[in-house]
Amino acid sequence: MTRTTVNHLGDHVGETVNLEGWLSNRRSSKKLHFLLLRDGSGTVQCVVSREKFGDEAFEPLGHIPYESSLTIEGVVKADARAQGGYELEATDVRVISEAQEYPISNKDHGPDFLLSHRHLWLRSRKQVALMRIRDEVLRAIRGFMHDREFLCIDAPIFTPNACEGTSTLFEVNYFDDETAFLTQSGQLYMEAAAMAYGKAYCLGPTFRAEKSKTRRHLTEFWMWEPEMAHSDLDDVMDLAEDALRTIVEAVLTNRGEDLEVLKRDIEALERVREPFPRISYTEAVEKMHEKGHEFEWGGDFGARDEALISSLYPQPVLIHRYPQEVKAFYMKRDPQDDRLALGVDVLAPEGYGEVIGGGQREDDLDLLQGRLRAHGLSEEAFAWYLDLRRYGSVPHGGFGLGIERTVCWIAGIEHVRECIPFPRMLYRIYP
């Protein structure tokens, strides 16, 4: 007996195979049961005939509770009308474990109920599609980095100090009454890695204790952070643009069925192949003013501001050279205008906002020491970071891409909470 999975049924047309999975739905008539079996790789309709099974075996199969685990043997049939193009003509059905009454039904459930049952909600068709798209995004990133000879270096989760604002840190009791923090970013460590290996990246969880309840915020999220030695702002923008094109192309190529499940507008994603517009912060402010949108030069963009700017372009838009006051201490100043930082944010179209933030780093030791003092940060705590400027400093830069925000945009989902398996938010840490 060939043991296979739903996504490989096409390799076994006409053969008898064994499938293992869970009962996701069922239709029945007097003569037939149509059991929908999902196994994680896909869903297939399994046709059970009263004539073949006999009354005694046939009747109980019409009462198996949903999400019961099953083993079904049968002959694979090609059928263009069936989901996935194949169905199974069952010859044997065995119940591995009969489920209790399943709490998630076909009726509408509120988000709080579904999030409280996230461990079960993950089984639903749309959530499976989302996690497959997330997986494709992660796979595309790693392939993109490998092709460009970046070395993967894992950044620590425990850190001794902040790399972003100190007000959004999660404190952790470390040994001997020492305080540690959950990382906000792996960037500073990637700068060290870039000085050792030329090109490096990390891909892992980050944490922000930001008391925000918007659809774009999580307290635990994943970041991809590449860093390059001997690079400037233009190199960073080129890498960011190439990366987003590659990621979207991978999802379009390999996850078309999942995008269809989510009813995503494919044409919107196909426009991502075209060159991305690049505008300065000052130009972005001028465009907002032209649209009658009030905004004072010097402030950071909020969600409404980003939504307006991104609505002007069908592709992601790169906004560069922000006022240095709204950027982190490690951003290099623009030599043409000291008011500006050589940073860039990439805004996704359709109102999804920032998905990438990065830029060129300050490589001058004296200037960086002055920035630490100006921001009230301990020079002692950042001694190792300053060493990178003492011993062979070079121009360098990189960025951070938020995985959940990127998945949210590509999949066309309203809230990032559905774009991570188990979301952590301001008032949610269960399950």
Secondary structure by P-SEA (a helix, b strand, c coil): ccccccccccccccccbbbbbbbccccccccccbbbbbcccbbbbbbbbccccccccccccccccccccbbbbbbbbbbccccccccccccbbbbcccccccccccccccaaaaaaacccccccaaaaaaaaaaaaaaaaaaaaaaaabbbbbbbbccccccccccccbbbbbccccbbbbccccaaaaaaaaaaacccccccbbbbbccccccccccccbbbbbbbbccccaaaaaaaaaaaaaaaaaaaaaccaaaaaaaccaaaaaaacccbbbbbcaaaaaaaaaaacccccccccccaaaaaaaaaacccbbbbcccccccccccccccccccccccbbbbbbccccccccccccccccaaaaaaaaaaaccccccaaaaaaaaaccccccccccccaaaaaaaaacccccccccccccccccccc
